[in-house]
Amino acid sequence: MHSVFGRGNAMAAYTLSVLAGLTFCCFLSTVFLDYRTPATINTRQVVVKSIPDYSASREKNDLGYQSVLLLFSLIFVAILNCCTHLTHLFNWNVKQLFLYVTAEYQTPSNEFNQVVLWDKIILRGENAVIDLKNIHAKYYFWDDGNGLKGHKNVTLTLSWNIIPNAGLLPNVGAIGSHSFSFPPEYTTSRV
């Protein structure tokens, strides 16, 4: 004969096994989807300034400033004039999207530099239509030294993390990027 505790244990083990199987099926149903889409990013005003960084040392470091024009109307497949519909990235296994724009460049002291300039979290059920034009960088574009003045190849890319209900946390890069160069002189104007 089975006791009440033995029967309760069997029911709990069976329930957990079924839930684990359903979670795995949820993961399998969306693991092979392609979340990449084309992106167009432009810059409008690019300046570089030499200012002291008091957080690390007393040396002057380069601070890049750019007014980024993110043309989200061209980034995703569903185009509605100047709006972006991110709804096609959401499916039943996606809880939220974490969008971010990074700047990548190379200096003599560091072979690979990557700086996050802007980010945004879009939750499921929120308005997934984004219309951004002439926005400023959300975070400072610091360089450890003087590697930005006159730099000819800084690449902006849009990427996003898809936060799923179950499964992998994919890091998806948009198709396309934007390269720009910093001016050869420091600016004296206020930015």
Phi, psi and chi 1 to 4 in degrees:
 res  aa     phi    psi   chi1   chi2   chi3   chi4
   1 MET       -  148.2  -76.0 -123.7  151.8      -
   2 HIS   -97.2  141.6  -65.3  -72.0      -      -
   3 SER   -85.4  172.1   66.9      -      -      -
   4 VAL   -64.0  -39.3  173.1      -      -      -
   5 PHE   -68.4  -37.5  -65.3  113.8      -      -
   6 GLY   -64.8  -41.9      -      -      -      -
   7 ARG   -67.5  -41.5  -71.3 -179.0 -176.9 -176.4
   8 GLY   -61.9  -40.0      -      -      -      -
   9 ASN   -64.3  -42.9 -175.8   23.8      -      -
  10 ALA   -64.2  -41.6      -      -      -      -
  11 MET   -65.0  -43.0  -69.4  -74.1  -68.7      -
  12 ALA   -65.6  -42.6      -      -      -      -
  13 ALA   -64.8  -41.6      -      -      -      -
  14 TYR   -65.5  -43.1  179.2   72.4      -      -
  15 THR   -62.5  -44.5  -57.1      -      -      -
  16 LEU   -65.3  -36.4  -72.6  175.4      -      -
  17 SER   -64.9  -42.6  -61.6      -      -      -
  18 VAL   -65.4  -43.0  168.4      -      -      -
  19 LEU   -63.8  -39.2  -72.9  175.6      -      -
  20 ALA   -65.4  -39.5      -      -      -      -
  21 GLY   -64.8  -41.8      -      -      -      -
  22 LEU   -66.3  -37.6  -70.6  174.5      -      -
  23 THR   -64.3  -41.3  -57.5      -      -      -
  24 PHE   -65.3  -38.9 -174.7   70.6      -      -
  25 CYS   -65.5  -36.8  -70.3      -      -      -
  26 CYS   -61.8  -43.5  176.3      -      -      -
  27 PHE   -63.4  -46.6  159.2   67.8      -      -
  28 LEU   -64.0  -29.9  -80.7 -178.5      -      -
  29 SER   -70.4  -19.2   68.7      -      -      -
  30 THR  -124.8    1.5   58.6      -      -      -
  31 VAL   -69.6  -27.4   71.7      -      -      -
  32 PHE   -99.5    9.4  -62.0  112.1      -      -
  33 LEU   -75.0  144.5  -66.5  177.4      -      -
  34 ASP   -97.7  115.0 -173.5   16.4      -      -
  35 TYR   -98.3    6.5  -68.2  106.0      -      -
  36 ARG   -78.2  143.1  -66.5  177.3  -58.7  145.0
  37 THR  -143.5  157.7   53.9      -      -      -
  38 PRO   -69.5  149.9    5.2   -6.7      -      -
  39 ALA  -133.8  145.9      -      -      -      -
  40 THR  -129.2  120.5  -59.3      -      -      -
  41 ILE  -126.6  134.6  -57.7  171.6      -      -
  42 ASN  -130.2  154.4  -70.1  -43.6      -      -
  43 THR  -111.4  147.1   53.9      -      -      -
  44 ARG  -107.6  -50.2 -168.8 -169.2   64.6 -175.8
  45 GLN  -130.1  123.5  174.4 -169.2    8.6      -
  46 VAL  -124.9  121.3  177.9      -      -      -
  47 VAL  -135.5  160.3  -64.3      -      -      -
  48 VAL  -131.3  141.3   64.6      -      -      -
  49 LYS  -131.8  145.5 -155.9  169.6 -169.8  175.5
  50 SER  -105.2  109.7 -179.3      -      -      -
  51 ILE  -133.4  153.8   60.6  174.3      -      -
  52 PRO   -72.2  141.1   18.4  -23.5      -      -
  53 ASP  -105.7  101.8  179.2   15.0      -      -
  54 TYR   -79.6   -9.1  -65.7  111.6      -      -
  55 SER   -78.0  -28.7   64.2      -      -      -
  56 ALA  -114.1  -50.7      -      -      -      -
  57 SER  -151.8  177.9   65.4      -      -      -
  58 ARG   -92.1    1.9  -60.7  -71.9  178.6 -163.4
  59 GLU   -73.0  155.8  -62.0  175.0    4.7      -
  60 LYS   -85.7  134.6  -73.8 -167.3  171.3 -169.6
  61 ASN  -119.5  162.6  -66.2  -28.3      -      -
  62 ASP   -84.4  136.6  -76.5   -6.2      -      -
  63 LEU  -119.4  112.9  173.3   65.0      -      -
  64 GLY   -86.7  141.9      -      -      -      -
  65 TYR  -133.3  128.5  177.2   81.3      -      -
  66 GLN  -144.0  142.8   69.0  -75.3  -16.2      -
  67 SER   -93.6  110.9  178.2      -      -      -
  68 VAL   -91.0  129.6 -179.8      -      -      -
  69 LEU  -105.2  105.1  175.0   62.5      -      -
  70 LEU   -96.4  108.4  -62.2  173.6      -      -
  71 LEU   -89.3   79.7  -64.0  177.9      -      -
  72 PHE   -70.1  -13.5  -78.9   94.6      -      -
  73 SER   -67.1  -20.3   60.7      -      -      -
  74 LEU  -106.0   -3.8  -58.4  176.5      -      -
  75 ILE   -75.0  -47.2  -71.8  176.7      -      -
  76 PHE  -107.5  165.8  -62.8   97.7      -      -
  77 VAL   -64.5  -43.3  175.0      -      -      -
  78 ALA   -82.1  103.3      -      -      -      -
  79 ILE  -101.8  129.3  -62.7  172.8      -      -
  80 LEU  -134.1   86.4 -177.7   64.3      -      -
  81 ASN    51.7 -109.4  -68.6  -23.5      -      -
  82 CYS  -104.5   25.8  -67.7      -      -      -
  83 CYS  -117.7  157.8  -62.4      -      -      -
  84 THR  -120.7  130.2  -59.5      -      -      -
  85 HIS  -102.2  111.0  -67.7  -86.2      -      -
  86 LEU   -92.0    3.9  -58.5  174.0      -      -
  87 THR   -63.6  -25.8   53.3      -      -      -
  88 HIS   -72.2  -15.1   74.3  -79.0      -      -
  89 LEU   -81.1  -19.8  -66.6  178.2      -      -
  90 PHE   -86.2  132.8  -76.2   94.5      -      -
  91 ASN  -134.5 -171.5   56.5   42.6      -      -
  92 TRP   -72.8   -7.0   63.6  -69.4      -      -
  93 ASN  -107.6    9.1 -167.1   24.8      -      -
  94 VAL  -110.0  122.1  175.5      -      -      -
  95 LYS   -87.8  -45.0  -82.0 -163.8  -87.3 -170.5
  96 GLN  -157.9  163.7   66.7 -175.4   21.0      -
  97 LEU  -116.2  139.6  -63.6  174.7      -      -
  98 PHE  -117.0  102.3  176.9   69.5      -      -
  99 LEU   -92.0  142.7  -62.7  142.6      -      -
 100 TYR  -154.6  147.7   55.8   97.8      -      -
 101 VAL  -108.9  128.5  173.9      -      -      -
 102 THR  -119.1  150.8   56.8      -      -      -
 103 ALA  -110.5  128.4      -      -      -      -
 104 GLU  -120.4  135.8  -62.3  173.2   -3.2      -
 105 TYR  -157.4  168.9   61.3  100.8      -      -
 106 GLN  -124.9  136.6 -174.9  175.5    3.3      -
 107 THR  -125.8  164.8   58.4      -      -      -
 108 PRO   -61.7  -31.5  -23.4   31.5      -      -
 109 SER   -85.4  -25.3   58.9      -      -      -
 110 ASN  -132.4  127.1  -66.4  -42.1      -      -
 111 GLU   -72.2  -34.4 -170.3  171.0  -47.2      -
 112 PHE  -135.9  118.9 -179.1   70.1      -      -
 113 ASN  -118.5  136.8  -63.2  -68.3      -      -
 114 GLN  -140.2  125.4 -169.5  173.2   37.0      -
 115 VAL  -126.5  129.5  179.3      -      -      -
 116 VAL   -83.2  126.3  174.4      -      -      -
 117 LEU  -105.0  -28.2  -59.6  176.1      -      -
 118 TRP  -154.3  145.7  176.1   86.5      -      -
 119 ASP  -150.0  163.8   64.6    2.5      -      -
 120 LYS  -160.9  141.3 -178.6  171.5  177.4   62.4
 121 ILE  -107.5  130.2  -64.7  174.3      -      -
 122 ILE  -118.8  115.7  -59.4  173.4      -      -
 123 LEU   -86.0  157.4  -60.5  173.1      -      -
 124 ARG   -63.6  136.4  171.2 -173.1  -69.4 -149.2
 125 GLY    91.2  -15.8      -      -      -      -
 126 GLU   -77.6  168.9  -78.4 -173.3   -1.5      -
 127 ASN   -65.9  113.0 -174.3    6.9      -      -
 128 ALA   -96.5   20.8      -      -      -      -
 129 VAL  -104.6  119.1  177.3      -      -      -
 130 ILE  -115.5  132.1  -64.5  179.7      -      -
 131 ASP  -130.6   94.5 -174.5    9.3      -      -
 132 LEU  -118.6  126.0  -61.9  174.7      -      -
 133 LYS  -141.3  142.1  -66.7  178.3 -176.2  171.7
 134 ASN    53.7   42.3  -63.1  -31.2      -      -
 135 ILE   -87.1  155.5   64.3  167.0      -      -
 136 HIS   -96.9  158.6  -61.6  -73.5      -      -
 137 ALA   -61.9  137.8      -      -      -      -
 138 LYS   -77.4  -31.0 -168.7  174.2  179.7  179.7
 139 TYR  -120.7  153.4  -54.7  109.4      -      -
 140 TYR   -66.5  145.8  -72.7  121.9      -      -
 141 PHE  -101.4   81.2 -168.9  164.0      -      -
 142 TRP   -90.4  146.3  -77.8  102.6      -      -
 143 ASP  -122.7  138.5 -179.5   60.6      -      -
 144 ASP   -77.6   79.7  -66.0  -28.8      -      -
 145 GLY   129.4 -144.9      -      -      -      -
 146 ASN  -121.3   47.5  -61.0  -38.5      -      -
 147 GLY   -90.6   -3.4      -      -      -      -
 148 LEU   -94.6  -32.1  -66.2 -178.4      -      -
 149 LYS   -62.6  120.7 -178.7  176.6   90.1  169.6
 150 GLY    74.7   10.1      -      -      -      -
 151 HIS   -69.0  130.0 -161.2  -73.6      -      -
 152 LYS   -92.6  -15.5  -61.2  -69.4 -176.3 -154.3
 153 ASN  -140.1   86.9 -170.4   16.2      -      -
 154 VAL  -111.2  127.4  177.9      -      -      -
 155 THR  -111.8  126.1  -56.3      -      -      -
 156 LEU   -97.2  132.1  -64.4  177.3      -      -
 157 THR  -133.0  148.5   57.5      -      -      -
 158 LEU  -104.2  131.8  175.2   69.8      -      -
 159 SER  -137.0  165.4  -57.1      -      -      -
 160 TRP  -151.8  148.5   52.4   87.9      -      -
 161 ASN  -101.5  136.3  -72.3   91.8      -      -
 162 ILE  -102.3  118.4  -63.1  172.9      -      -
 163 ILE   -92.4  108.7  -45.5  -60.3      -      -
 164 PRO   -90.5  166.8   33.4  -34.7      -      -
 165 ASN   -72.9  -38.5  -68.8  -46.4      -      -
 166 ALA  -147.6  137.6      -      -      -      -
 167 GLY   115.8 -158.3      -      -      -      -
 168 LEU   -74.2  157.7  -58.9  173.8      -      -
 169 LEU  -105.8   87.5 -179.5   72.1      -      -
 170 PRO   -74.5  141.5   24.5  -29.6      -      -
 171 ASN  -105.3  111.8 -177.3   14.5      -      -
 172 VAL  -110.2  128.5 -178.9      -      -      -
 173 GLY   -99.5  140.5      -      -      -      -
 174 ALA   -71.4  155.2      -      -      -      -
 175 ILE   -82.5  117.0  -59.6  168.7      -      -
 176 GLY   110.3  154.1      -      -      -      -
 177 SER  -154.3  176.7   60.6      -      -      -
 178 HIS  -132.8  128.8  171.3   67.3      -      -
 179 SER  -109.9  140.7  -65.4      -      -      -
 180 PHE  -144.5  171.1   67.6   95.1      -      -
 181 SER  -126.5  149.2   60.1      -      -      -
 182 PHE   -85.7  151.2  -81.3  105.4      -      -
 183 PRO   -67.0  156.5   17.4  -24.2      -      -
 184 PRO   -77.7   -5.5   25.1  -31.2      -      -
 185 GLU  -122.7  147.5  -62.9  -62.0  -38.2      -
 186 TYR   -72.7  147.5  -71.0  122.5      -      -
 187 THR   -89.6  149.1 -175.3      -      -      -
 188 THR  -108.3   -8.1   56.1      -      -      -
 189 SER   -78.3  160.0   65.5      -      -      -
 190 ARG   -80.2  134.2 -176.0  177.1  176.1  151.5
 191 VAL  -110.8      -  -72.3      -      -      -
